[in-house]
Amino acid sequence: MGQLSLKTVIKTFGDFQVVKGVSLDVTEGEFVVFVGPSGCGKSTLLRMIAGLEHTTAGDIVIDGKRVNDLPPVKRGIAMVFQSYALYPHMTVFENIAFPLRVEKAPEEVIRKKVAEAAAILHLETRLQQKPGQLSGGQRQRVAIGRAIVRQPEIFLFDEPLSNLDAALRADMRIELTRLHKQLGATMIYVTHDQVEAMTMADRIVVLNAGYIAQVGAPLELYHKPQNTFVAGFIGNPRMNFLPVTCTGVSAAGVEVDYQGQRLHLPVAPRPGIEGATLSLGIRPEHITLGAGEATLRITPSVVEQLGQQTIGYATLPGREETFCFVLPGTRVIEDDKPLDIGFAASECHLFDAEGQAFERSIDLAALTVPSAV
């Protein structure tokens, strides 16, 4: 069990519509991440699933049962919040056991379930300590343990790692991924951090201004974004966009011109686009030093040398947006010194005037490394 279905869910606050007709199916055992910029409606959507916000319209169905009018405790869910929400005067044991004591579970059941959760979360030696004696990561594991003992059908996480420092966030991402594999439970996770989304999710739901912009596996969103919003949001640094003119269409793809340079893009052609102004997308990590199928002469104004990689930023003539490129960390470049960079047509994305993507000719299955037999 643990199936979730959202059917044209709408949420309004007064005259302002925050969630605008979202429909989504989550299968049993999936790890689904809601991601998007601040104000896109992701946390509001999670709170409606939890029963902490009233649904203005639409249906929320868990395991085939409409739960719109059920209180949170009756929905078969458990929620982990951004703040740990632990009781400082209680021990770790009592914090984890609290929902079971509310349900008046027998003492032997409480001890058994708390011990099981503590073992999963490596908290066995911390059970008699209080939250003030724990690190941030340990406190978050206690909050997760309190959810585990309820044995919910669906776990809900509302930006649970945002209060942790970078190293702890990386550690907790690994722990949550392991926890999902161990429990096999359905998990829905809200974050604004696309790194968390890309590394943890089976599927990512990208939200924009209350709508679903795209749903898909992490590599699908990276290699085949359906629009410029997803293309610019997924990937760090963000994708570069350049204005191009369509100069031809054939069965093999679309030919475009950028400042006198012709590129034959392997994308699904559309009729009637010859002469149209389109947007060419190229990710910074797909740019190389030196000439390519398309070559740009740029002068980087800022260079970040991170060891593993070197990131350069420049402003192109006539463009307000910063152009970014990523090179191996072994390549040393200097601020304010002109250089040539290039990229291949096969790495490019193409978008129409409305920001909708042309389908790329790329086999996602070929990008997956097969498991060893």
GUDOKE-351900 format. One record per residue (C-alpha): x, y, z; residue in one letter; residue number from 1. Coordinates in pm, whole numbers. Example, Ala and Ser with C-alpha at 12.3 -4.5 7.8 and 13.67 -1.06 7.14 Angstrom:
BEGIN
REC   east  north     up resn resi
REC   1230   -450    780    A    1
REC   1367   -106    714    S    2
END
This chain:
BEGIN
REC   east  north     up resn resi
REC      0      0      0    M    1
REC    103    364    -11    G    2
REC    -47    477   -340    Q    3
REC   -137    843   -376    L    4
REC   -347   1014   -640    S    5
REC   -402   1388   -673    L    6
REC   -696   1477   -895    K    7
REC   -712   1840  -1015    T    8
REC   -617   1971   -670    V    9
REC   -665   2345   -619    I   10
REC   -579   2564   -321    K   11
REC   -672   2929   -285    T   12
REC   -606   3180     -9    F   13
REC   -870   3448    -52    G   14
REC   -851   3553   -417    D   15
REC   -500   3412   -467    F   16
REC   -471   3065   -619    Q   17
REC   -155   2893   -494    V   18
REC   -205   2544   -638    V   19
REC   -372   2542   -979    K   20
REC   -527   2209  -1070    G   21
REC   -245   1964   -993    V   22
REC   -298   1601  -1096    S   23
REC    -40   1333  -1008    L   24
REC    -19    959   -940    D   25
REC    244    821   -700    V   26
REC    291    445   -696    T   27
REC    367    229   -396    E   28
REC    728    251   -281    G   29
REC    822    552   -495    E   30
REC   1049    831   -374    F   31
REC    895   1143   -531    V   32
REC   1044   1488   -484    V   33
REC    852   1815   -526    F   34
REC   1097   2085   -631    V   35
REC   1064   2443   -746    G   36
REC   1141   2803   -651    P   37
REC    997   2974   -345    S   38
REC    625   3037   -379    G   39
REC    563   2766   -640    C   40
REC    316   2579   -413    G   41
REC    523   2271   -324    K   42
REC    492   2296     56    S   43
REC    124   2390     33    T   44
REC     63   2081   -181    L   45
REC    243   1861     74    L   46
REC     42   2010    361    R   47
REC   -283   1935    175    M   48
REC   -173   1573    135    I   49
REC   -100   1565    508    A   50
REC   -434   1720    598    G   51
REC   -278   2032    749    L   52
REC   -435   2254    479    E   53
REC   -790   2237    350    H   54
REC   -826   2149    -19    T   55
REC  -1026   2415   -205    T   56
REC  -1115   2177   -491    A   57
REC  -1013   1840   -629    G   58
REC   -954   1506   -460    D   59
REC   -670   1351   -262    I   60
REC   -688    971   -275    V   61
REC   -467    742    -65    I   62
REC   -487    368   -134    D   63
REC   -812    415   -323    G   64
REC   -983    616    -47    K   65
REC  -1070    985    -74    R   66
REC   -915   1151    232    V   67
REC  -1005   1519    182    N   68
REC  -1224   1524    493    D   69
REC  -1009   1297    712    L   70
REC   -785   1440    987    P   71
REC   -409   1382    950    P   72
REC   -401   1096   1199    V   73
REC   -651    899    990    K   74
REC   -471    933    657    R   75
REC   -195    674    709    G   76
REC     79    933    673    I   77
REC    364   1064    888    A   78
REC    532   1399    834    M   79
REC    884   1521    908    V   80
REC    911   1899    926    F   81
REC   1188   2146    851    Q   82
REC   1217   2219   1222    S   83
REC   1284   1906   1424    Y   84
REC    987   1978   1655    A   85
REC   1137   1768   1935    L   86
REC   1042   1800   2301    Y   87
REC   1358   1932   2471    P   88
REC   1269   1792   2815    H   89
REC   1217   1439   2681    M   90
REC   1483   1180   2607    T   91
REC   1538   1053   2254    V   92
REC   1347    738   2352    F   93
REC   1044    936   2468    E   94
REC   1052   1167   2165    N   95
REC   1041    869   1931    I   96
REC    780    692   2145    A   97
REC    552    996   2176    F   98
REC    305    914   1893    P   99
REC    272    559   2027    L  100
REC    195    687   2378    R  101
REC    -70    916   2231    V  102
REC   -226    606   2072    E  103
REC   -198    431   2413    K  104
REC      6    145   2268    A  105
REC    120   -125   2515    P  106
REC    461    -65   2673    E  107
REC    616   -376   2516    E  108
REC    501   -260   2170    V  109
REC    648     85   2233    I  110
REC    985    -53   2340    R  111
REC    998   -291   2044    K  112
REC    912    -27   1784    K  113
REC   1145    236   1931    V  114
REC   1430    -17   1938    A  115
REC   1366   -108   1575    E  116
REC   1359    256   1464    A  117
REC   1671    338   1666    A  118
REC   1858     51   1502    A  119
REC   1760    167   1154    I  120
REC   1872    523   1231    L  121
REC   2185    430   1435    H  122
REC   2051    595   1749    L  123
REC   2080    298   1986    E  124
REC   2343    468   2206    T  125
REC   2152    799   2216    R  126
REC   1816    685   2349    L  127
REC   1868    822   2701    Q  128
REC   2006   1157   2587    Q  129
REC   1803   1471   2532    K  130
REC   1784   1669   2206    P  131
REC   2015   1940   2338    G  132
REC   2297   1684   2355    Q  133
REC   2263   1587   1988    L  134
REC   2395   1727   1662    S  135
REC   2158   1865   1400    G  136
REC   2177   1548   1195    G  137
REC   2104   1332   1498    Q  138
REC   1803   1545   1590    R  139
REC   1668   1508   1239    Q  140
REC   1708   1130   1268    R  141
REC   1507   1141   1590    V  142
REC   1229   1326   1408    A  143
REC   1239   1061   1134    I  144
REC   1231    786   1399    G  145
REC    914    937   1543    R  146
REC    761    900   1195    A  147
REC    890    543   1146    I  148
REC    728    403   1462    V  149
REC    386    499   1328    R  150
REC    445    262   1034    Q  151
REC    272    497    789    P  152
REC    175    413    433    E  153
REC    336    739    314    I  154
REC    620    947    457    F  155
REC    607   1323    393    L  156
REC    922   1537    426    F  157
REC    902   1917    421    D  158
REC   1254   2049    351    E  159
REC   1398   1840    638    P  160
REC   1764   1917    563    L  161
REC   1749   2293    509    S  162
REC   1865   2370    866    N  163
REC   2179   2157    835    L  164
REC   2521   2263    713    D  165
REC   2648   2143    374    A  166
REC   2839   1840    504    A  167
REC   2549   1719    718    L  168
REC   2304   1768    429    R  169
REC   2518   1541    213    A  170
REC   2533   1277    487    D  171
REC   2159   1294    549    M  172
REC   2081   1262    176    R  173
REC   2267    931    179    I  174
REC   2092    818    498    E  175
REC   1746    903    365    L  176
REC   1814    718     41    T  177
REC   1928    413    238    R  178
REC   1622    444    462    L  179
REC   1391    444    162    H  180
REC   1554    130     23    K  181
REC   1538    -39    363    Q  182
REC   1175     44    439    L  183
REC   1041     26     83    G  184
REC    785    289    182    A  185
REC    634    562    -33    T  186
REC    809    892     33    M  187
REC    720   1242    -84    I  188
REC    988   1499    -25    Y  189
REC    973   1877    -70    V  190
REC   1285   2081   -135    T  191
REC   1406   2391   -319    H  192
REC   1747   2224   -358    D  193
REC   1773   2059   -698    Q  194
REC   2080   1860   -586    V  195
REC   1864   1683   -327    E  196
REC   1602   1621   -594    A  197
REC   1847   1484   -851    M  198
REC   2030   1255   -609    T  199
REC   1737   1113   -411    M  200
REC   1429   1093   -631    A  201
REC   1284    812   -839    D  202
REC   1075   1087  -1000    R  203
REC   1091   1464   -972    I  204
REC    785   1689   -988    V  205
REC    896   2037  -1096    V  206
REC    644   2300   -988    L  207
REC    620   2653  -1123    N  208
REC    365   2912  -1006    A  209
REC    120   2646   -886    G  210
REC    142   2426  -1196    Y  211
REC    338   2112  -1272    I  212
REC    602   2211  -1526    A  213
REC    725   1852  -1577    Q  214
REC    734   1512  -1408    V  215
REC   1007   1262  -1478    G  216
REC   1315   1073  -1363    A  217
REC   1617   1291  -1280    P  218
REC   1810   1213  -1599    L  219
REC   1496   1263  -1809    E  220
REC   1455   1615  -1674    L  221
REC   1824   1686  -1724    Y  222
REC   1853   1556  -2082    H  223
REC   1497   1618  -2204    K  224
REC   1346   1923  -2032    P  225
REC   1009   2005  -2183    Q  226
REC   1040   2382  -2148    N  227
REC   1284   2660  -2068    T  228
REC   1171   2676  -1705    F  229
REC   1270   2316  -1633    V  230
REC   1582   2350  -1850    A  231
REC   1693   2652  -1648    G  232
REC   1596   2511  -1310    F  233
REC   1745   2162  -1337    I  234
REC   2121   2177  -1359    G  235
REC   2379   2378  -1168    N  236
REC   2504   2615  -1302    P  237
REC   2187   2681  -1501    R  238
REC   2157   2631  -1875    M  239
REC   2263   2912  -2110    N  240
REC   2012   3037  -2368    F  241
REC   2112   3200  -2696    L  242
REC   1882   3349  -2964    P  243
REC   1907   3167  -3299    V  244
REC   1724   3174  -3631    T  245
REC   1587   2861  -3797    C  246
REC   1740   2829  -4144    T  247
REC   1609   2487  -4243    G  248
REC   1416   2175  -4149    V  249
REC   1480   1817  -4255    S  250
REC   1397   1467  -4141    A  251
REC   1730   1463  -3956    A  252
REC   1654   1772  -3749    G  253
REC   1659   2150  -3749    V  254
REC   1930   2382  -3880    E  255
REC   1981   2711  -3693    V  256
REC   2207   3010  -3734    D  257
REC   2388   3182  -3450    Y  258
REC   2588   3485  -3560    Q  259
REC   2672   3331  -3896    G  260
REC   2748   2984  -3758    Q  261
REC   2522   2701  -3875    R  262
REC   2431   2415  -3641    L  263
REC   2238   2102  -3739    H  264
REC   2049   2000  -3425    L  265
REC   1924   1641  -3388    P  266
REC   1575   1738  -3268    V  267
REC   1227   1651  -3393    A  268
REC   1143   1898  -3674    P  269
REC    824   2101  -3693    R  270
REC    664   2249  -4003    P  271
REC    654   2623  -4065    G  272
REC    942   2732  -3844    I  273
REC   1185   2843  -4115    E  274
REC   1291   3198  -4039    G  275
REC   1155   3187  -3683    A  276
REC   1356   3310  -3386    T  277
REC   1422   3022  -3145    L  278
REC   1625   2969  -2827    S  279
REC   1932   2749  -2824    L  280
REC   2013   2592  -2488    G  281
REC   2359   2471  -2391    I  282
REC   2459   2353  -2046    R  283
REC   2780   2506  -1901    P  284
REC   2935   2162  -1848    E  285
REC   2897   2079  -2218    H  286
REC   3120   2369  -2322    I  287
REC   3487   2306  -2406    T  288
REC   3792   2530  -2427    L  289
REC   3883   2609  -2787    G  290
REC   3692   2588  -3113    A  291
REC   3388   2362  -3156    G  292
REC   3101   2319  -3400    E  293
REC   3001   2661  -3269    A  294
REC   3270   2888  -3128    T  295
REC   3234   3195  -2907    L  296
REC   3497   3453  -2831    R  297
REC   3436   3566  -2474    I  298
REC   3608   3756  -2195    T  299
REC   3530   3605  -1853    P  300
REC   3470   3870  -1589    S  301
REC   3465   3622  -1298    V  302
REC   3645   3289  -1268    V  303
REC   3581   3039   -987    E  304
REC   3852   2776   -951    Q  305
REC   3710   2500   -732    L  306
REC   3977   2236   -781    G  307
REC   3749   1975   -936    Q  308
REC   3623   2226  -1192    Q  309
REC   3673   2581  -1313    T  310
REC   3363   2796  -1366    I  311
REC   3373   3110  -1578    G  312
REC   3115   3387  -1620    Y  313
REC   3099   3636  -1904    A  314
REC   2858   3881  -2063    T  315
REC   2797   3838  -2435    L  316
REC   2751   4144  -2660    P  317
REC   2388   4254  -2667    G  318
REC   2288   4012  -2391    R  319
REC   2199   4096  -2030    E  320
REC   2210   3738  -1904    E  321
REC   2540   3605  -1773    T  322
REC   2691   3330  -1988    F  323
REC   2846   3049  -1785    C  324
REC   3086   2769  -1877    F  325
REC   3240   2485  -1677    V  326
REC   3584   2342  -1751    L  327
REC   3795   2075  -1580    P  328
REC   3972   2204  -1271    G  329
REC   4308   2147  -1438    T  330
REC   4235   2424  -1691    R  331
REC   4354   2757  -1555    V  332
REC   4195   3066  -1708    I  333
REC   4222   3429  -1608    E  334
REC   3974   3709  -1546    D  335
REC   3941   3968  -1823    D  336
REC   4150   3767  -2070    K  337
REC   3974   3678  -2401    P  338
REC   3948   3312  -2497    L  339
REC   3760   3084  -2735    D  340
REC   3505   2830  -2614    I  341
REC   3300   2587  -2821    G  342
REC   3023   2331  -2808    F  343
REC   2873   2054  -3019    A  344
REC   2529   2058  -3181    A  345
REC   2451   1717  -3028    S  346
REC   2470   1870  -2679    E  347
REC   2228   2153  -2756    C  348
REC   1859   2196  -2673    H  349
REC   1612   2394  -2882    L  350
REC   1303   2583  -2767    F  351
REC   1031   2770  -2954    D  352
REC    910   3124  -2890    A  353
REC    674   3000  -2616    E  354
REC    959   2821  -2439    G  355
REC    847   2469  -2535    Q  356
REC   1122   2222  -2618    A  357
REC   1181   2042  -2945    F  358
REC   1213   1669  -2877    E  359
REC   1580   1568  -2863    R  360
REC   1707   1256  -3036    S  361
REC   1873   1100  -2735    I  362
REC   1828    749  -2596    D  363
REC   1797    779  -2218    L  364
REC   1822    401  -2177    A  365
REC   2169    411  -2331    A  366
REC   2279    652  -2057    L  367
REC   2196    401  -1782    T  368
REC   2481    178  -1672    V  369
REC   2353   -183  -1659    P  370
REC   2383   -374  -1333    S  371
REC   2658   -631  -1312    A  372
REC   2532   -988  -1350    V  373
END
